[in-house]
Amino acid sequence: MDKITKKSAFIGVDISKDHIDCALMKLDCPGLFKDKRFDNNLDGFESLEEWLHGSDIELKNSLLCMEHTGTYGLLFFAWLSQSDIDFCVEPGLRIKRSLGMTRGKNDKVDARRIADYAYTNINKLSLFSFPSEQILQVKQLLTYREQMVRIRTSLKNSIKSHQQYEQITKKDTVTKDISDQIKQYNQRIKQLEKEITGLIEADQQLRKNFELATSVKGIGLVIAAFMLVTTNNFSSFENGRKYACYIGLAPFEHTSGTSIKGKTSTSHLANKTLKTLLSKGANSASKWDPEISAYFIRKTEEGKDYKVIMNAIGCKLINRVFATVKRQTPYVITYQQKVA
């Protein structure tokens, strides 16, 4: 925190595919901005450094702040990390909501608003830690695997309608072709999973935490790999509760005095992919883990909604994984079914 608060300048960066728009605000001149646009490539980044130097500002004495922009910002993040320059990457919705009511929008204005956000929220910001090359490779393969799974699901759904046609036309060429494609995608997905496993096993730190995570019943290869990626090998989240909030599994109360008595529910702001995967993991754990199985039966008999139970089990799995990583010991089932 002290490292951030000692910065002499704040630079808001709005990233697009081809350009980065920068707004410079000095600590001693809040509200006064100096704007400049650069190409989103290595030459542009060097031009940014020269521009700041000409403004009597050193990048290492500055704090850069920007929104999550997917792959558009990866090269810039890597360059900043390799240059040992401090920067923050904040969710766009958090920045937008912190600004209150605003009018108008363009890249220049957005960069200024991000700079002002960094200046105003200096005590709440955390420096971004760029993932290792291995984690980025795993993330890329997971993204590609997810795309393959979506295509395979689409093919599985389409084959059902063509099977209806087949009963009338007596031709099975289409369904055979779709079946062949599904088999090909099954092979591709298995190969991707082998590559993901190989990358994880090749890195000692990733391999250790991966083994700890998968020691929890309900946590398999894909879920554990996603957790490694989204937590930057369990360094980006302090505890399981915060990670459950990020995924969208943690319940939140919605009440105020005596007039508002809303239903406790999860937030719609979530990582939908991981939430779906954890739901499948929770379903598996409810069948194969004795303690969770007993919990599932008990809550079902109490009349709890199935989705609520699955969310609660998902939270349990997350907390177990974080506990095993913190202790650096595998999870051990100690629960014993009581016999009447």
Steps between C-alpha positions, in 0.01 A plus 500: 500500500782745589650437156179622334439804719847638427430542128537851357272457198194305392448380144161381386523268199210412270599197290354411161611257232729746318562783747550591864371839613686641798402778741775630730410667830773612740454455873540872569257602221182289545239558232752621241571250223748459221377268224674293234414204275752225415499187286424180686837341420858504628591814304198677649596397852850642454344822368290513816813483714665776297188719528497465877871572522438820302233590757754460784334175607668163538290188445644340812370793707155473344200278557322383187140389524284331237196279454493129422490484120561133430776425251534863380698593810720190532800638311489827694472314832798282407708804401419679825585191705831441320586867546424471875233772480214503752148485363146410605238318296148567624158363393331744265172483694676600824649808334169591336300475821757698698455798267133551577293684239700582185420633154677423176762243417809470282847352539656827618230559759516137617877527556448815710232332706727201565782732612262682735376163630857393583569831677176486701525132596875485559459330840279225357706399198722194471786458256445255217715188497555378145452122469789274416549371146379155608174638643437699183556189292257302717248783473526503121448123480204518739342771285551289188360192677192697602445598136533136394249392765246760380531378141466138611189585701350673198565191287345272763189716504473515121532124453173450687300701247668325208412163650135604467554577131670164461186314602321651199776536239665167586839669442759492775785682323450820700481333839807288421694810399400679822591192706844496337547867583402440863759221522764734357417770754512240780854414391599868475367572847684200649821614332457853637450358849824301465683817395355690796605223738850497347543876547389482863722202582801673343479783756574399860284765668205444268528123535499513881189720528329306221550174691369661818192637323415168335528320835158652573220278363304687233806693379636350181752600235300778335372665820844487664667645189245783485561573867877517443447746215236724660686524833846536344602180679303598813672835546222739396233412758546508877247229578233272362216738585635773272554249221145370543380861462700532178346182360149596610437223752506698825153611624432862595225638723264765358324675788463852637323579826147364509390608152733301277521128562639361176600143439860405574654412165821486299618791285452503123852645474686174465740285303227298330737236359644416840160514666372238256807282554472524880133402477606181320773445759247548780270244339789250484601568861140447619524145366855397594592700811334351815482828693361702209263219408358506853478881482314480168249248638444704816440826314274330248288358783480850648343615174788715375508585129735279295695796355548650847640169624734470201627857553567422867688182406699696241605743774604206717718363221665839446573540872646150512730572207622827651557325834709224342710755309553707815604194703683343204356163595244293304138490609413193708142378551442441873121489497337175614132422450320454831334162535180479706 
